[in-house]
Amino acid sequence: MPECDEGAVSVIIPARNEEMNIERVVRSLAPQQHVREIIVVDDESTDRTDEILAGLRDEIPLLRTLRLESLPEGWTGKSHAAAAGAETATGKWLLFTDADTEHLEGSLAAAVAEAKKHKADLLSYSPEQLLTGVRQRLLMPLIFAARAVRYSPRRINDPAQPDAAANGHYLLARATALHNVELPLVYSGVPAEMRREKAVTALRAVEMEDRASHRPNELSGGQRQRVAIARALVIEPEVLLLDEPLSNLDAHLRVEMRGEIRQLQKSLGITAIYVTHDQEEALAISDRIAVMRAGGIEPIDGPDGIYRDPLTPFVGEFMGISSLLSGTVARRGGSHLVGGVGASEFVIEADQPEPGETITFCLRPEALRVVAAEGSLPEGWASLLTRIARVEFLGTLMRLEVELAGGPMLRVALLDQSHEALSVGRELTLAYDPQRATPLKSS
């Protein structure tokens, strides 16, 4: 989606059984200046409205549709459709317009300019009425005249007057952070004054109170995420659900925001369920982690337990980088097993399985240390002779793949190690604590 310009508008069109009108309104809006997106909210149409929209989406990239399946209690269909569209809109301005309203060329640019000129938060137009048939031509002028006498245009257009009203055919409104946070309260039927108070409190909790009047394009990616969290908090939920909230942010901002989310969760004392595909994010932010596989939960444990004692090969490989190894138990030595992997021997702290049986275990890259070939080892540690097959320089970290004699590759992560001392083909002696070689159950 292109970067939002100063006047970018999300157009929202509630539609129910509008097969006679929907194509005309969409085509009249698509070429208008300032249109960021056209959102048609299909309110349970039973005619060809959805079919027509499907054909238009292939032709008009700005068009997207929402399909509503049920009406919440206390709502009318059109209001619910308008609110649903607004909740997904991303523009600085929101234009609510009827499906039977055709927009003249340049009309949207003129409306945005007029709203900016008067610094208006809401602009409404009364469109030209197309009269068809004798009855409409006779009755509608009388109706319009009577309405103009009863409701003075001067009073209707003065926000300070109790008669002030807007025309539902064309409502152009600014979208601010405060309005965004208020939306769930609108759904809940909370009175306007109380909505404002609760929304400001929620924005204050995420340190965004001073950005309440800002539009989406005036906020950074991280600030938009804070507004989204405030919108979730404003209804005072017992459980906060966060579904990959940081997936669209760059790496640096993701790290910053995950710390803020964690701090906010702790300060509010609320339970949060946080869905993510980022394993590092899961480890950094959680009290407990449930690893999902094929729709089921493998283990539930604290981040340290999940990472250091992963139980199954799937979890060991999924939760961070690891070397999964399989070999045959050669002998037992006290609380340790000695297993052969290729031509190399590994010492593993475990009491199962028995000699002659297969053992599968994982060894994390950071558990391995470089030692001199004839150097002394820390007490109780074991060593391996390897050959470097690959070197990656990652700034603070060196990541290696080393080859075991007659066996598989082993992954190694070294902190603050000289790059020149680690060349492909060089022999390398590695040491590790047998407690860090974790036996795994079959998945």
C-alpha positions, 0 to 999 in steps of 0.5 A: 500500500502506498505511503499515506499522503496528507489527505489520504481517505479510506472510503467506507460503503455499507451495502446490502442488496445493492446490485443495481448501484454498487459498481457505479459508486465504486467506479466513481470513487476509484479515480478520485484524488486522495483515495487510499482504499475503498472498503465495501462492507457487505451486510448480508446481501442476498443478490449479486452484490458480492459477485459484482464486487469480486469482479471489480476487485480484479480491476480496482486494486484499491477495493476490498470487501468485508462480509458481515454475517450477523448483527450484534444486539442493539445495532442497526445494520447500516451503523454496524457496517459503517463501524466495522469498516472504520475499524479496519480503515487505515486512512487519515480521513474516513468517508462514509457514503451510501452505495447509491451515491455517485461521486462527481469527478474532483468532489473528494479533493474538494471535500478534503480541501474544504475540511482542512480550510475550516479545520473541521473534524466532520464534513457533510454534504447533501448530494444532488438528488436524481429524480425518476418517475412522475411521483418523485418529480412531484413529491421530492421538491415539496419534501426538500422545501418543507425540510429546509423550512423546518431545519434551517441550513444555517442552524444545521451547519452550525456545530454549536446548535442543537439542530446540527445534523450531518447527511448520511449520504456523505460523511467525511471525518478525521480518524484520530488515535482517540477515535480508534481507541473509542471504537470498542466502547461504541460497540458496547453502547457506552455513553459518549462522555464515558467513552472519551474518559475511558479512551484517554485512560487507556492511551495514558496507560500506553504513554500515548495520551499526548498523541490522542489527536494524531492521525494514523499517518502521523504515528510511527509503527511502534506508536500505532501498535501502542494505540492498538493495545490501548484499544484492546485495554479500553474494555478492561478485559480479564485476558488480553489476546495479542496475535502477532502484534509486532510482525509488521515492525522492523527488527529493532522496533520489535525488540523495543516494543516487546519490552514495552508490552511486557512492562505494561502487562506486568504493571496492569497485572493482567493475563496475556495470551501472546501468539507469535512465530518468533521464538526469540520473542516468545522466550523474551516476553513470556512467563510460560510457553505453549509450543503448538504443533499440528493443532496440538500443544507439545509442552507447556513450561517456562522459557528456561525449561522450554529452551534448556530441557525441550523434551522432544526433537521438535521442540528442541529444533523449533525453539532456537538453533540446536544440534539434534544428534542420535547415537548408540549408548556405548557404556555407563559411567556413574550418572553419565552415559557415553554415546557414539555419534559417528566416530565421536563420543559424547558424554551425556548426563542421563540414566536412560537408555541402556547400553546398546540402545539408541539415544537422541539428544540436543546440544545448543550452539552456545553450550560449546567452548573453544579450547586449546588442543592440549589445554585443560578442561573445566572439571566434569566437561567433555571434549570433541575434535572437529573441523570447521566447515562454515563460518558466519560473522554476525557482529557480536556473534560468530556462528560455525558449522563444524564436522564431527569425525565420521558423523553429522555437522554440529552448530557452534555459537561463539561470543567475541571471538576473533574472526581470523582464528576461525578459518574453514578447514581448520581443526577445532577442539570444543568442550561442553558440560554434559548437563547441557546435552539434553536427552529427548523423547521421541516426538 
